[in-house]
Amino acid sequence: MSPDARPLVLLGAQRSGTTALAGVLDDAFADVGGMFTINGKLPYLLHRWCTQPDVTGRHLRVDEILHALHRKPPYGRYAERWLESVEKALRTAAADVADGRVTDAAELRRHLVREAYTGATRYGDKYNEYLLELDLLADTLPDAHWVLLVRHPAAVARSMLKWTGDRPWRPGSRRDALEKWASWHQQWLAHPATRDPARATVVEYARVCAGEDLGRLSRAIGLDLLPYAQQLSERAGEPEQEPLPEHISRLWQTLSDLSTP
């Protein structure tokens, strides 16, 4: 696999535009024989249900993983084919674990992710919660390129509070939405790998929609994303009447500086 075709993981706080950018990556990858899943979350599930105690006990918890994948399935151009590959790989691995042929959980997680994207020229996944477990993510996908999409915290908070549907994790106030936004991004700033430009790229949603950061991301991953830019649009929100708390403003400035070439 060439450096440009390393696995790509798209991260970002909820309501930051990651799903929109993932749609661009899905189409761009598919057009060159690749596969990008949107909310595939296989590593996230493996970190919980493919642990060393599970493997030592010869019991890969396939039922739990498959239930989670099908309860809220991923989407994207090849999502159904991907799910079939995942199930096949999991069932094969479960038998190997039960028979004692596999004993290393970390290596098994790496193997299962690779098997899920068998045949793809390049692959990747978007799942917001990866931002909360960067150490585990780095272990499961050691050669991945991480892309962090950031969006102005006031816009994120406004979008969180308008979120509809069954969202038990939705904050109840602007202050709490801003604090949640901050806590997610502090995880990124605390991780040593995120300052390596060869391994990580930070882009800002408004500049992605305008094309500037989409072009920069294209160069970072060796794939032209600009032909798919029509999928992106930054909606103008209501003018903010309330200033950001000082610590939120400082954090936003730090992230903005990281996303500015």
RANORJO-V45673 format. One record per helix or strand of 3 or more residues. SS is the DSSP state (H for helix, E for strand). FROM is the first residue (numbers start at 1). LEN is the number of residues. If there is no record, write none. Layout:
ss: <SS | SS>
from: <FROM | FROM>
len: <LEN | LEN>
This chain:
ss: <H | E | H | E | H | H | H | H | H | E | H | H | E | H | H | H | E | H | H | H | H>
from: <3 | 8 | 18 | 35 | 42 | 52 | 62 | 79 | 105 | 123 | 128 | 134 | 145 | 153 | 174 | 192 | 200 | 205 | 212 | 226 | 246>
len: <3 | 4 | 13 | 4 | 8 | 5 | 10 | 20 | 12 | 4 | 5 | 7 | 6 | 9 | 17 | 4 | 5 | 6 | 10 | 6 | 14>
